Amino acid sequence: MNGPKVVVEAWMAQRLGLSLGWDGGVTTREDRREAIRQEILGRNLGGIVAGKRRGELEPETWAQLFERVYSEPLQPKEP
């Protein structure tokens, strides 16, 4: 498990107001990814600035942050 990515996942969930059962270890990475994806898409936040990474000049959108953390695009590919 990648420690820094879990920290970013927790930050994302908190910023989105999601309670994902972190303390009880109830969720899997896939469950968290899909809950966060649905929240971002449902609230139409993909193009909105999520924050600025330390040491970076440009802020990151929710879509860019999602892709960085999960190594896949926010919008799932159509079959």
PDB file with one MODEL, atoms N, CA, C and O in Angstrom:
MODEL        1
ATOM      1  N   MET A   1       0.853  -1.182   0.000  1.00  0.00           N
ATOM      2  CA  MET A   1       0.000   0.000   0.000  1.00  0.00           C
ATOM      3  C   MET A   1       0.895   1.240   0.000  1.00  0.00           C
ATOM      4  O   MET A   1       1.921   1.284   0.678  1.00  0.00           O
ATOM      5  N   ASN A   2       0.498   2.209  -0.748  1.00  0.00           N
ATOM      6  CA  ASN A   2       1.266   3.435  -0.865  1.00  0.00           C
ATOM      7  C   ASN A   2       0.803   4.440   0.176  1.00  0.00           C
ATOM      8  O   ASN A   2      -0.267   5.031   0.029  1.00  0.00           O
ATOM      9  N   GLY A   3       1.596   4.646   1.237  1.00  0.00           N
ATOM     10  CA  GLY A   3       1.239   5.523   2.336  1.00  0.00           C
ATOM     11  C   GLY A   3       0.829   6.926   1.938  1.00  0.00           C
ATOM     12  O   GLY A   3      -0.242   7.382   2.338  1.00  0.00           O
ATOM     13  N   PRO A   4       1.657   7.637   1.151  1.00  0.00           N
ATOM     14  CA  PRO A   4       1.285   9.004   0.782  1.00  0.00           C
ATOM     15  C   PRO A   4      -0.038   9.095   0.024  1.00  0.00           C
ATOM     16  O   PRO A   4      -0.782  10.057   0.210  1.00  0.00           O
ATOM     17  N   LYS A   5      -0.345   8.117  -0.823  1.00  0.00           N
ATOM     18  CA  LYS A   5      -1.603   8.157  -1.568  1.00  0.00           C
ATOM     19  C   LYS A   5      -2.792   7.944  -0.635  1.00  0.00           C
ATOM     20  O   LYS A   5      -3.858   8.516  -0.862  1.00  0.00           O
ATOM     21  N   VAL A   6      -2.630   7.138   0.401  1.00  0.00           N
ATOM     22  CA  VAL A   6      -3.703   6.928   1.365  1.00  0.00           C
ATOM     23  C   VAL A   6      -3.974   8.229   2.114  1.00  0.00           C
ATOM     24  O   VAL A   6      -5.126   8.552   2.405  1.00  0.00           O
ATOM     25  N   VAL A   7      -2.930   8.964   2.421  1.00  0.00           N
ATOM     26  CA  VAL A   7      -3.099  10.262   3.086  1.00  0.00           C
ATOM     27  C   VAL A   7      -3.868  11.212   2.178  1.00  0.00           C
ATOM     28  O   VAL A   7      -4.752  11.932   2.643  1.00  0.00           O
ATOM     29  N   VAL A   8      -3.543  11.222   0.896  1.00  0.00           N
ATOM     30  CA  VAL A   8      -4.242  12.097  -0.056  1.00  0.00           C
ATOM     31  C   VAL A   8      -5.688  11.636  -0.210  1.00  0.00           C
ATOM     32  O   VAL A   8      -6.594  12.466  -0.295  1.00  0.00           O
ATOM     33  N   GLU A   9      -5.917  10.316  -0.248  1.00  0.00           N
ATOM     34  CA  GLU A   9      -7.291   9.803  -0.308  1.00  0.00           C
ATOM     35  C   GLU A   9      -8.105  10.291   0.885  1.00  0.00           C
ATOM     36  O   GLU A   9      -9.245  10.727   0.725  1.00  0.00           O
ATOM     37  N   ALA A  10      -7.525  10.220   2.068  1.00  0.00           N
ATOM     38  CA  ALA A  10      -8.219  10.668   3.278  1.00  0.00           C
ATOM     39  C   ALA A  10      -8.508  12.160   3.204  1.00  0.00           C
ATOM     40  O   ALA A  10      -9.583  12.605   3.605  1.00  0.00           O
ATOM     41  N   TRP A  11      -7.557  12.936   2.694  1.00  0.00           N
ATOM     42  CA  TRP A  11      -7.754  14.389   2.536  1.00  0.00           C
ATOM     43  C   TRP A  11      -8.889  14.654   1.558  1.00  0.00           C
ATOM     44  O   TRP A  11      -9.747  15.498   1.818  1.00  0.00           O
ATOM     45  N   MET A  12      -8.901  13.937   0.430  1.00  0.00           N
ATOM     46  CA  MET A  12      -9.953  14.109  -0.564  1.00  0.00           C
ATOM     47  C   MET A  12     -11.319  13.793   0.042  1.00  0.00           C
ATOM     48  O   MET A  12     -12.265  14.565  -0.113  1.00  0.00           O
ATOM     49  N   ALA A  13     -11.420  12.661   0.729  1.00  0.00           N
ATOM     50  CA  ALA A  13     -12.693  12.252   1.330  1.00  0.00           C
ATOM     51  C   ALA A  13     -13.167  13.293   2.336  1.00  0.00           C
ATOM     52  O   ALA A  13     -14.350  13.631   2.375  1.00  0.00           O
ATOM     53  N   GLN A  14     -12.257  13.793   3.136  1.00  0.00           N
ATOM     54  CA  GLN A  14     -12.623  14.797   4.130  1.00  0.00           C
ATOM     55  C   GLN A  14     -13.111  16.076   3.463  1.00  0.00           C
ATOM     56  O   GLN A  14     -14.134  16.634   3.861  1.00  0.00           O
ATOM     57  N   ARG A  15     -12.383  16.545   2.448  1.00  0.00           N
ATOM     58  CA  ARG A  15     -12.774  17.759   1.728  1.00  0.00           C
ATOM     59  C   ARG A  15     -14.119  17.601   1.039  1.00  0.00           C
ATOM     60  O   ARG A  15     -14.862  18.572   0.894  1.00  0.00           O
ATOM     61  N   LEU A  16     -14.437  16.382   0.612  1.00  0.00           N
ATOM     62  CA  LEU A  16     -15.703  16.112  -0.066  1.00  0.00           C
ATOM     63  C   LEU A  16     -16.825  15.787   0.924  1.00  0.00           C
ATOM     64  O   LEU A  16     -17.979  15.627   0.526  1.00  0.00           O
ATOM     65  N   GLY A  17     -16.490  15.691   2.199  1.00  0.00           N
ATOM     66  CA  GLY A  17     -17.498  15.394   3.214  1.00  0.00           C
ATOM     67  C   GLY A  17     -17.931  13.938   3.241  1.00  0.00           C
ATOM     68  O   GLY A  17     -19.050  13.624   3.649  1.00  0.00           O
ATOM     69  N   LEU A  18     -17.038  13.043   2.803  1.00  0.00           N
ATOM     70  CA  LEU A  18     -17.355  11.610   2.768  1.00  0.00           C
ATOM     71  C   LEU A  18     -16.818  10.915   4.006  1.00  0.00           C
ATOM     72  O   LEU A  18     -15.703  11.190   4.448  1.00  0.00           O
ATOM     73  N   SER A  19     -17.601  10.032   4.552  1.00  0.00           N
ATOM     74  CA  SER A  19     -17.144   9.177   5.644  1.00  0.00           C
ATOM     75  C   SER A  19     -16.975   7.788   5.052  1.00  0.00           C
ATOM     76  O   SER A  19     -17.956   7.122   4.722  1.00  0.00           O
ATOM     77  N   LEU A  20     -15.740   7.358   4.920  1.00  0.00           N
ATOM     78  CA  LEU A  20     -15.486   6.100   4.211  1.00  0.00           C
ATOM     79  C   LEU A  20     -15.043   4.961   5.125  1.00  0.00           C
ATOM     80  O   LEU A  20     -14.480   3.977   4.647  1.00  0.00           O
ATOM     81  N   GLY A  21     -15.284   5.074   6.409  1.00  0.00           N
ATOM     82  CA  GLY A  21     -14.945   3.978   7.307  1.00  0.00           C
ATOM     83  C   GLY A  21     -13.465   3.743   7.475  1.00  0.00           C
ATOM     84  O   GLY A  21     -13.039   2.602   7.650  1.00  0.00           O
ATOM     85  N   TRP A  22     -12.670   4.795   7.425  1.00  0.00           N
ATOM     86  CA  TRP A  22     -11.210   4.663   7.535  1.00  0.00           C
ATOM     87  C   TRP A  22     -10.800   3.992   8.839  1.00  0.00           C
ATOM     88  O   TRP A  22      -9.931   3.121   8.844  1.00  0.00           O
ATOM     89  N   ASP A  23     -11.415   4.388   9.930  1.00  0.00           N
ATOM     90  CA  ASP A  23     -10.978   3.896  11.232  1.00  0.00           C
ATOM     91  C   ASP A  23     -11.235   2.402  11.421  1.00  0.00           C
ATOM     92  O   ASP A  23     -10.491   1.742  12.146  1.00  0.00           O
ATOM     93  N   GLY A  24     -12.258   1.863  10.793  1.00  0.00           N
ATOM     94  CA  GLY A  24     -12.558   0.451  10.937  1.00  0.00           C
ATOM     95  C   GLY A  24     -12.006  -0.407   9.824  1.00  0.00           C
ATOM     96  O   GLY A  24     -12.172  -1.626   9.848  1.00  0.00           O
ATOM     97  N   GLY A  25     -11.350   0.204   8.843  1.00  0.00           N
ATOM     98  CA  GLY A  25     -10.801  -0.550   7.724  1.00  0.00           C
ATOM     99  C   GLY A  25     -11.871  -1.258   6.911  1.00  0.00           C
ATOM    100  O   GLY A  25     -11.632  -2.340   6.375  1.00  0.00           O
ATOM    101  N   VAL A  26     -13.054  -0.651   6.817  1.00  0.00           N
ATOM    102  CA  VAL A  26     -14.186  -1.293   6.172  1.00  0.00           C
ATOM    103  C   VAL A  26     -14.110  -1.221   4.658  1.00  0.00           C
ATOM    104  O   VAL A  26     -14.681  -2.074   3.978  1.00  0.00           O
ATOM    105  N   THR A  27     -13.435  -0.247   4.121  1.00  0.00           N
ATOM    106  CA  THR A  27     -13.450  -0.060   2.677  1.00  0.00           C
ATOM    107  C   THR A  27     -12.172  -0.560   2.022  1.00  0.00           C
ATOM    108  O   THR A  27     -11.115  -0.660   2.645  1.00  0.00           O
ATOM    109  N   THR A  28     -12.312  -0.867   0.750  1.00  0.00           N
ATOM    110  CA  THR A  28     -11.150  -1.212  -0.053  1.00  0.00           C
ATOM    111  C   THR A  28     -10.748   0.023  -0.845  1.00  0.00           C
ATOM    112  O   THR A  28     -11.506   0.989  -0.920  1.00  0.00           O
ATOM    113  N   ARG A  29      -9.585  -0.005  -1.423  1.00  0.00           N
ATOM    114  CA  ARG A  29      -9.141   1.115  -2.254  1.00  0.00           C
ATOM    115  C   ARG A  29     -10.122   1.337  -3.410  1.00  0.00           C
ATOM    116  O   ARG A  29     -10.407   2.479  -3.771  1.00  0.00           O
ATOM    117  N   GLU A  30     -10.632   0.258  -3.986  1.00  0.00           N
ATOM    118  CA  GLU A  30     -11.583   0.371  -5.086  1.00  0.00           C
ATOM    119  C   GLU A  30     -12.882   1.037  -4.630  1.00  0.00           C
ATOM    120  O   GLU A  30     -13.432   1.881  -5.337  1.00  0.00           O
ATOM    121  N   ASP A  31     -13.371   0.656  -3.446  1.00  0.00           N
ATOM    122  CA  ASP A  31     -14.589   1.278  -2.901  1.00  0.00           C
ATOM    123  C   ASP A  31     -14.379   2.777  -2.679  1.00  0.00           C
ATOM    124  O   ASP A  31     -15.234   3.595  -3.018  1.00  0.00           O
ATOM    125  N   ARG A  32     -13.224   3.120  -2.103  1.00  0.00           N
ATOM    126  CA  ARG A  32     -12.932   4.538  -1.854  1.00  0.00           C
ATOM    127  C   ARG A  32     -12.821   5.294  -3.170  1.00  0.00           C
ATOM    128  O   ARG A  32     -13.348   6.398  -3.306  1.00  0.00           O
ATOM    129  N   ARG A  33     -12.130   4.693  -4.143  1.00  0.00           N
ATOM    130  CA  ARG A  33     -11.970   5.343  -5.450  1.00  0.00           C
ATOM    131  C   ARG A  33     -13.327   5.638  -6.074  1.00  0.00           C
ATOM    132  O   ARG A  33     -13.557   6.748  -6.555  1.00  0.00           O
ATOM    133  N   GLU A  34     -14.222   4.667  -6.072  1.00  0.00           N
ATOM    134  CA  GLU A  34     -15.527   4.856  -6.699  1.00  0.00           C
ATOM    135  C   GLU A  34     -16.391   5.847  -5.936  1.00  0.00           C
ATOM    136  O   GLU A  34     -17.122   6.621  -6.555  1.00  0.00           O
ATOM    137  N   ALA A  35     -16.327   5.845  -4.615  1.00  0.00           N
ATOM    138  CA  ALA A  35     -17.095   6.819  -3.832  1.00  0.00           C
ATOM    139  C   ALA A  35     -16.602   8.232  -4.105  1.00  0.00           C
ATOM    140  O   ALA A  35     -17.400   9.155  -4.266  1.00  0.00           O
ATOM    141  N   ILE A  36     -15.285   8.399  -4.157  1.00  0.00           N
ATOM    142  CA  ILE A  36     -14.714   9.715  -4.437  1.00  0.00           C
ATOM    143  C   ILE A  36     -15.029  10.128  -5.869  1.00  0.00           C
ATOM    144  O   ILE A  36     -15.372  11.285  -6.112  1.00  0.00           O
ATOM    145  N   ARG A  37     -14.918   9.211  -6.817  1.00  0.00           N
ATOM    146  CA  ARG A  37     -15.243   9.509  -8.210  1.00  0.00           C
ATOM    147  C   ARG A  37     -16.690   9.993  -8.332  1.00  0.00           C
ATOM    148  O   ARG A  37     -16.957  11.019  -8.959  1.00  0.00           O
ATOM    149  N   GLN A  38     -17.621   9.249  -7.729  1.00  0.00           N
ATOM    150  CA  GLN A  38     -19.039   9.601  -7.832  1.00  0.00           C
ATOM    151  C   GLN A  38     -19.337  10.954  -7.186  1.00  0.00           C
ATOM    152  O   GLN A  38     -20.178  11.707  -7.678  1.00  0.00           O
ATOM    153  N   GLU A  39     -18.660  11.257  -6.101  1.00  0.00           N
ATOM    154  CA  GLU A  39     -18.880  12.546  -5.430  1.00  0.00           C
ATOM    155  C   GLU A  39     -18.375  13.702  -6.296  1.00  0.00           C
ATOM    156  O   GLU A  39     -19.052  14.720  -6.435  1.00  0.00           O
ATOM    157  N   ILE A  40     -17.199  13.541  -6.869  1.00  0.00           N
ATOM    158  CA  ILE A  40     -16.639  14.591  -7.732  1.00  0.00           C
ATOM    159  C   ILE A  40     -17.522  14.784  -8.963  1.00  0.00           C
ATOM    160  O   ILE A  40     -17.858  15.914  -9.319  1.00  0.00           O
ATOM    161  N   LEU A  41     -17.894  13.690  -9.606  1.00  0.00           N
ATOM    162  CA  LEU A  41     -18.729  13.787 -10.802  1.00  0.00           C
ATOM    163  C   LEU A  41     -20.126  14.306 -10.465  1.00  0.00           C
ATOM    164  O   LEU A  41     -20.667  15.146 -11.184  1.00  0.00           O
ATOM    165  N   GLY A  42     -20.707  13.812  -9.381  1.00  0.00           N
ATOM    166  CA  GLY A  42     -22.052  14.208  -8.996  1.00  0.00           C
ATOM    167  C   GLY A  42     -22.169  15.682  -8.652  1.00  0.00           C
ATOM    168  O   GLY A  42     -23.216  16.298  -8.853  1.00  0.00           O
ATOM    169  N   ARG A  43     -21.088  16.238  -8.134  1.00  0.00           N
ATOM    170  CA  ARG A  43     -21.088  17.658  -7.776  1.00  0.00           C
ATOM    171  C   ARG A  43     -20.446  18.516  -8.861  1.00  0.00           C
ATOM    172  O   ARG A  43     -20.272  19.722  -8.689  1.00  0.00           O
ATOM    173  N   ASN A  44     -20.093  17.878  -9.985  1.00  0.00           N
ATOM    174  CA  ASN A  44     -19.503  18.573 -11.134  1.00  0.00           C
ATOM    175  C   ASN A  44     -18.254  19.377 -10.732  1.00  0.00           C
ATOM    176  O   ASN A  44     -18.122  20.554 -11.068  1.00  0.00           O
ATOM    177  N   LEU A  45     -17.349  18.716 -10.010  1.00  0.00           N
ATOM    178  CA  LEU A  45     -16.155  19.385  -9.499  1.00  0.00           C
ATOM    179  C   LEU A  45     -14.899  19.132 -10.325  1.00  0.00           C
ATOM    180  O   LEU A  45     -13.844  19.683 -10.010  1.00  0.00           O
ATOM    181  N   GLY A  46     -14.981  18.326 -11.357  1.00  0.00           N
ATOM    182  CA  GLY A  46     -13.796  17.929 -12.121  1.00  0.00           C
ATOM    183  C   GLY A  46     -12.888  19.078 -12.521  1.00  0.00           C
ATOM    184  O   GLY A  46     -11.668  18.967 -12.397  1.00  0.00           O
ATOM    185  N   GLY A  47     -13.452  20.176 -12.996  1.00  0.00           N
ATOM    186  CA  GLY A  47     -12.654  21.308 -13.455  1.00  0.00           C
ATOM    187  C   GLY A  47     -12.367  22.352 -12.390  1.00  0.00           C
ATOM    188  O   GLY A  47     -11.713  23.356 -12.668  1.00  0.00           O
ATOM    189  N   ILE A  48     -12.850  22.125 -11.170  1.00  0.00           N
ATOM    190  CA  ILE A  48     -12.662  23.074 -10.070  1.00  0.00           C
ATOM    191  C   ILE A  48     -11.324  22.796  -9.381  1.00  0.00           C
ATOM    192  O   ILE A  48     -10.911  21.644  -9.245  1.00  0.00           O
ATOM    193  N   VAL A  49     -10.663  23.855  -8.955  1.00  0.00           N
ATOM    194  CA  VAL A  49      -9.380  23.719  -8.274  1.00  0.00           C
ATOM    195  C   VAL A  49      -9.587  23.041  -6.919  1.00  0.00           C
ATOM    196  O   VAL A  49     -10.398  23.482  -6.105  1.00  0.00           O
ATOM    197  N   ALA A  50      -8.835  21.957  -6.697  1.00  0.00           N
ATOM    198  CA  ALA A  50      -8.886  21.227  -5.434  1.00  0.00           C
ATOM    199  C   ALA A  50      -7.873  21.798  -4.450  1.00  0.00           C
ATOM    200  O   ALA A  50      -8.115  21.822  -3.243  1.00  0.00           O
ATOM    201  N   GLY A  51      -6.752  22.251  -4.964  1.00  0.00           N
ATOM    202  CA  GLY A  51      -5.695  22.773  -4.112  1.00  0.00           C
ATOM    203  C   GLY A  51      -4.396  22.889  -4.870  1.00  0.00           C
ATOM    204  O   GLY A  51      -4.336  22.689  -6.084  1.00  0.00           O
ATOM    205  N   LYS A  52      -3.368  23.213  -4.133  1.00  0.00           N
ATOM    206  CA  LYS A  52      -2.057  23.406  -4.730  1.00  0.00           C
ATOM    207  C   LYS A  52      -1.065  22.513  -3.997  1.00  0.00           C
ATOM    208  O   LYS A  52      -0.955  22.563  -2.772  1.00  0.00           O
ATOM    209  N   ARG A  53      -0.354  21.704  -4.750  1.00  0.00           N
ATOM    210  CA  ARG A  53       0.651  20.821  -4.150  1.00  0.00           C
ATOM    211  C   ARG A  53       1.845  21.631  -3.691  1.00  0.00           C
ATOM    212  O   ARG A  53       2.239  22.609  -4.327  1.00  0.00           O
ATOM    213  N   ARG A  54       2.403  21.216  -2.596  1.00  0.00           N
ATOM    214  CA  ARG A  54       3.586  21.871  -2.069  1.00  0.00           C
ATOM    215  C   ARG A  54       4.702  21.856  -3.112  1.00  0.00           C
ATOM    216  O   ARG A  54       5.022  20.810  -3.675  1.00  0.00           O
ATOM    217  N   GLY A  55       5.281  23.009  -3.358  1.00  0.00           N
ATOM    218  CA  GLY A  55       6.382  23.112  -4.304  1.00  0.00           C
ATOM    219  C   GLY A  55       5.966  23.282  -5.751  1.00  0.00           C
ATOM    220  O   GLY A  55       6.820  23.486  -6.615  1.00  0.00           O
ATOM    221  N   GLU A  56       4.680  23.203  -6.037  1.00  0.00           N
ATOM    222  CA  GLU A  56       4.194  23.359  -7.406  1.00  0.00           C
ATOM    223  C   GLU A  56       3.680  24.775  -7.604  1.00  0.00           C
ATOM    224  O   GLU A  56       3.166  25.393  -6.672  1.00  0.00           O
ATOM    225  N   LEU A  57       3.819  25.291  -8.827  1.00  0.00           N
ATOM    226  CA  LEU A  57       3.352  26.637  -9.127  1.00  0.00           C
ATOM    227  C   LEU A  57       1.872  26.676  -9.461  1.00  0.00           C
ATOM    228  O   LEU A  57       1.168  27.612  -9.082  1.00  0.00           O
ATOM    229  N   GLU A  58       1.402  25.660 -10.171  1.00  0.00           N
ATOM    230  CA  GLU A  58       0.022  25.647 -10.639  1.00  0.00           C
ATOM    231  C   GLU A  58      -0.867  24.820  -9.707  1.00  0.00           C
ATOM    232  O   GLU A  58      -0.445  23.773  -9.217  1.00  0.00           O
ATOM    233  N   PRO A  59      -2.083  25.281  -9.463  1.00  0.00           N
ATOM    234  CA  PRO A  59      -3.020  24.473  -8.669  1.00  0.00           C
ATOM    235  C   PRO A  59      -3.495  23.266  -9.466  1.00  0.00           C
ATOM    236  O   PRO A  59      -3.349  23.221 -10.687  1.00  0.00           O
ATOM    237  N   GLU A  60      -4.053  22.308  -8.777  1.00  0.00           N
ATOM    238  CA  GLU A  60      -4.515  21.056  -9.364  1.00  0.00           C
ATOM    239  C   GLU A  60      -6.043  21.003  -9.288  1.00  0.00           C
ATOM    240  O   GLU A  60      -6.623  21.331  -8.253  1.00  0.00           O
ATOM    241  N   THR A  61      -6.693  20.593 -10.376  1.00  0.00           N
ATOM    242  CA  THR A  61      -8.149  20.423 -10.350  1.00  0.00           C
ATOM    243  C   THR A  61      -8.475  19.080  -9.696  1.00  0.00           C
ATOM    244  O   THR A  61      -7.597  18.240  -9.499  1.00  0.00           O
ATOM    245  N   TRP A  62      -9.752  18.897  -9.363  1.00  0.00           N
ATOM    246  CA  TRP A  62     -10.172  17.621  -8.798  1.00  0.00           C
ATOM    247  C   TRP A  62      -9.911  16.479  -9.779  1.00  0.00           C
ATOM    248  O   TRP A  62      -9.519  15.389  -9.361  1.00  0.00           O
ATOM    249  N   ALA A  63     -10.121  16.709 -11.063  1.00  0.00           N
ATOM    250  CA  ALA A  63      -9.869  15.665 -12.066  1.00  0.00           C
ATOM    251  C   ALA A  63      -8.382  15.306 -12.111  1.00  0.00           C
ATOM    252  O   ALA A  63      -8.034  14.128 -12.191  1.00  0.00           O
ATOM    253  N   GLN A  64      -7.511  16.303 -12.061  1.00  0.00           N
ATOM    254  CA  GLN A  64      -6.068  16.040 -12.085  1.00  0.00           C
ATOM    255  C   GLN A  64      -5.626  15.316 -10.814  1.00  0.00           C
ATOM    256  O   GLN A  64      -4.807  14.398 -10.864  1.00  0.00           O
ATOM    257  N   LEU A  65      -6.171  15.733  -9.687  1.00  0.00           N
ATOM    258  CA  LEU A  65      -5.839  15.092  -8.418  1.00  0.00           C
ATOM    259  C   LEU A  65      -6.294  13.635  -8.425  1.00  0.00           C
ATOM    260  O   LEU A  65      -5.546  12.752  -8.005  1.00  0.00           O
ATOM    261  N   PHE A  66      -7.501  13.379  -8.893  1.00  0.00           N
ATOM    262  CA  PHE A  66      -8.015  12.012  -8.972  1.00  0.00           C
ATOM    263  C   PHE A  66      -7.096  11.157  -9.839  1.00  0.00           C
ATOM    264  O   PHE A  66      -6.738  10.042  -9.459  1.00  0.00           O
ATOM    265  N   GLU A  67      -6.719  11.676 -10.991  1.00  0.00           N
ATOM    266  CA  GLU A  67      -5.861  10.916 -11.895  1.00  0.00           C
ATOM    267  C   GLU A  67      -4.489  10.652 -11.285  1.00  0.00           C
ATOM    268  O   GLU A  67      -3.928   9.571 -11.463  1.00  0.00           O
ATOM    269  N   ARG A  68      -3.951  11.624 -10.572  1.00  0.00           N
ATOM    270  CA  ARG A  68      -2.642  11.434  -9.926  1.00  0.00           C
ATOM    271  C   ARG A  68      -2.712  10.354  -8.856  1.00  0.00           C
ATOM    272  O   ARG A  68      -1.809   9.523  -8.759  1.00  0.00           O
ATOM    273  N   VAL A  69      -3.755  10.354  -8.063  1.00  0.00           N
ATOM    274  CA  VAL A  69      -3.872   9.400  -6.963  1.00  0.00           C
ATOM    275  C   VAL A  69      -4.214   7.995  -7.449  1.00  0.00           C
ATOM    276  O   VAL A  69      -3.655   7.013  -6.958  1.00  0.00           O
ATOM    277  N   TYR A  70      -5.132   7.895  -8.416  1.00  0.00           N
ATOM    278  CA  TYR A  70      -5.620   6.582  -8.835  1.00  0.00           C
ATOM    279  C   TYR A  70      -5.053   6.094 -10.168  1.00  0.00           C
ATOM    280  O   TYR A  70      -5.374   4.989 -10.604  1.00  0.00           O
ATOM    281  N   SER A  71      -4.229   6.889 -10.811  1.00  0.00           N
ATOM    282  CA  SER A  71      -3.601   6.514 -12.082  1.00  0.00           C
ATOM    283  C   SER A  71      -4.622   6.127 -13.149  1.00  0.00           C
ATOM    284  O   SER A  71      -4.374   5.243 -13.969  1.00  0.00           O
ATOM    285  N   GLU A  72      -5.756   6.791 -13.125  1.00  0.00           N
ATOM    286  CA  GLU A  72      -6.774   6.618 -14.156  1.00  0.00           C
ATOM    287  C   GLU A  72      -7.596   7.900 -14.224  1.00  0.00           C
ATOM    288  O   GLU A  72      -7.679   8.641 -13.245  1.00  0.00           O
ATOM    289  N   PRO A  73      -8.204   8.162 -15.379  1.00  0.00           N
ATOM    290  CA  PRO A  73      -8.968   9.403 -15.516  1.00  0.00           C
ATOM    291  C   PRO A  73     -10.231   9.392 -14.660  1.00  0.00           C
ATOM    292  O   PRO A  73     -10.780   8.333 -14.357  1.00  0.00           O
ATOM    293  N   LEU A  74     -10.681  10.578 -14.276  1.00  0.00           N
ATOM    294  CA  LEU A  74     -11.900  10.733 -13.501  1.00  0.00           C
ATOM    295  C   LEU A  74     -13.095  10.168 -14.262  1.00  0.00           C
ATOM    296  O   LEU A  74     -13.907   9.427 -13.707  1.00  0.00           O
ATOM    297  N   GLN A  75     -13.192  10.530 -15.540  1.00  0.00           N
ATOM    298  CA  GLN A  75     -14.276  10.032 -16.381  1.00  0.00           C
ATOM    299  C   GLN A  75     -13.897   8.636 -16.862  1.00  0.00           C
ATOM    300  O   GLN A  75     -12.918   8.482 -17.592  1.00  0.00           O
ATOM    301  N   PRO A  76     -14.657   7.616 -16.464  1.00  0.00           N
ATOM    302  CA  PRO A  76     -14.322   6.268 -16.942  1.00  0.00           C
ATOM    303  C   PRO A  76     -14.497   6.187 -18.454  1.00  0.00           C
ATOM    304  O   PRO A  76     -15.368   6.837 -19.032  1.00  0.00           O
ATOM    305  N   LYS A  77     -13.658   5.383 -19.074  1.00  0.00           N
ATOM    306  CA  LYS A  77     -13.729   5.223 -20.531  1.00  0.00           C
ATOM    307  C   LYS A  77     -14.982   4.452 -20.907  1.00  0.00           C
ATOM    308  O   LYS A  77     -15.346   3.469 -20.262  1.00  0.00           O
ATOM    309  N   GLU A  78     -15.634   4.919 -21.965  1.00  0.00           N
ATOM    310  CA  GLU A  78     -16.826   4.241 -22.482  1.00  0.00           C
ATOM    311  C   GLU A  78     -16.399   2.971 -23.215  1.00  0.00           C
ATOM    312  O   GLU A  78     -15.381   2.978 -23.906  1.00  0.00           O
ATOM    313  N   PRO A  79     -17.160   1.876 -23.078  1.00  0.00           N
ATOM    314  CA  PRO A  79     -16.802   0.644 -23.783  1.00  0.00           C
ATOM    315  C   PRO A  79     -17.031   0.755 -25.276  1.00  0.00           C
ATOM    316  O   PRO A  79     -16.778  -0.199 -26.012  1.00  0.00           O
TER     317      PRO A  79
ENDMDL
END
